[in-house]
Amino acid sequence: MSYEGTVRLFAAQAMCGQPPLSCAVAVGLHIDVQVPASWSKVKQARALQGLVRPGTKPDIDNVAKAIFDAINGVVWIDDVQVVTLYAEKRYSDRPGVTVRVREAA
């Protein structure tokens, strides 16, 4: 299954059969990137503490685009409804993306 297909599946499960949101929404993306195994134990520990940040791929905007495309029609009707976006990349020992969507204030 493709990345977007996987995201769509998890989004549909999170929606529990509810219809897509039709209001303006705020989105938070927390992108957890694997710490390079080639780094020293000290540098790995600093990265996991948030003292070293990932200035490498994947690009935040590409992750957002892939997520938004995947959840169009599932979480919201269309990604033009996103009026606020917060995105952060950090190192983690559990790579992945956490997506939070709420009605915009």
VMD Tcl script that draws the C-alpha trace (Angstrom):
set ca {
  {0.00 0.00 0.00}
  {1.26 3.50 -0.80}
  {2.10 6.07 1.87}
  {-1.00 8.11 1.00}
  {-3.13 4.97 1.04}
  {-1.85 4.09 4.51}
  {-2.53 7.63 5.78}
  {-6.03 7.54 4.26}
  {-6.76 4.22 5.98}
  {-5.64 5.48 9.40}
  {-7.60 8.73 8.89}
  {-10.77 6.79 8.03}
  {-10.32 4.68 11.17}
  {-9.84 7.84 13.28}
  {-13.01 9.37 11.85}
  {-15.06 6.32 13.02}
  {-17.57 6.69 10.18}
  {-18.18 10.41 10.78}
  {-18.58 12.57 7.67}
  {-15.72 14.87 6.62}
  {-15.56 18.23 8.38}
  {-17.07 21.11 6.42}
  {-15.74 23.95 8.60}
  {-12.42 25.82 8.63}
  {-9.78 23.67 10.35}
  {-6.47 24.01 12.17}
  {-3.89 21.26 11.65}
  {-0.88 20.25 13.73}
  {1.78 17.96 12.26}
  {4.46 16.41 14.47}
  {6.95 14.68 12.19}
  {9.24 12.24 13.99}
  {12.39 11.36 12.03}
  {14.70 8.41 12.74}
  {18.04 9.34 14.31}
  {20.88 8.30 11.97}
  {22.47 5.06 13.22}
  {25.86 6.34 12.02}
  {25.86 9.09 14.66}
  {27.76 8.69 17.91}
  {25.78 7.63 20.99}
  {26.28 11.13 22.43}
  {24.90 12.85 19.32}
  {22.00 10.36 19.14}
  {21.14 11.09 22.78}
  {21.27 14.85 22.12}
  {18.97 14.41 19.12}
  {16.45 12.41 21.16}
  {16.51 15.15 23.82}
  {15.62 17.72 21.15}
  {19.01 19.43 21.31}
  {19.76 18.52 17.67}
  {16.98 19.09 15.12}
  {16.61 17.42 11.72}
  {17.48 19.87 8.95}
  {17.30 17.05 6.42}
  {14.71 15.30 4.31}
  {11.80 14.86 4.40}
  {10.81 18.47 3.73}
  {7.98 19.62 6.02}
  {5.98 21.01 3.09}
  {6.20 17.70 1.20}
  {4.97 15.78 4.25}
  {2.09 18.23 4.70}
  {1.14 17.94 1.00}
  {1.14 14.13 1.12}
  {-0.94 14.06 4.33}
  {-3.39 16.68 3.06}
  {-3.86 14.89 -0.27}
  {-4.43 11.59 1.53}
  {-7.11 12.87 3.91}
  {-9.07 15.00 1.43}
  {-12.63 13.68 1.45}
  {-11.99 11.70 4.66}
  {-11.19 14.19 7.43}
  {-12.27 17.32 5.59}
  {-13.95 17.93 2.27}
  {-10.95 19.73 0.74}
  {-7.65 21.03 2.07}
  {-8.64 24.61 1.20}
  {-10.43 24.43 4.58}
  {-7.06 24.49 6.40}
  {-6.62 28.01 7.77}
  {-3.96 27.27 10.38}
  {-1.00 24.92 10.09}
  {1.63 24.12 12.70}
  {4.36 21.67 11.67}
  {7.41 20.49 13.56}
  {10.16 17.99 12.73}
  {12.12 16.30 15.46}
  {14.22 13.19 15.99}
  {12.66 10.15 17.60}
  {13.32 6.47 18.10}
  {9.80 5.91 16.71}
  {9.54 7.63 13.31}
  {6.12 8.66 12.06}
  {3.70 11.56 11.80}
  {1.07 12.60 14.32}
  {-1.76 14.62 12.76}
  {-4.19 16.66 14.83}
  {-7.15 18.37 13.20}
  {-9.64 20.60 14.98}
  {-12.19 23.23 14.09}
  {-10.43 26.57 13.68}
  {-11.24 29.20 16.26}
}
mol new
graphics top color blue
foreach p $ca { graphics top sphere $p radius 0.5 }
foreach p [lrange $ca 0 end-1] q [lrange $ca 1 end] { graphics top cylinder $p $q radius 0.2 }
display resetview
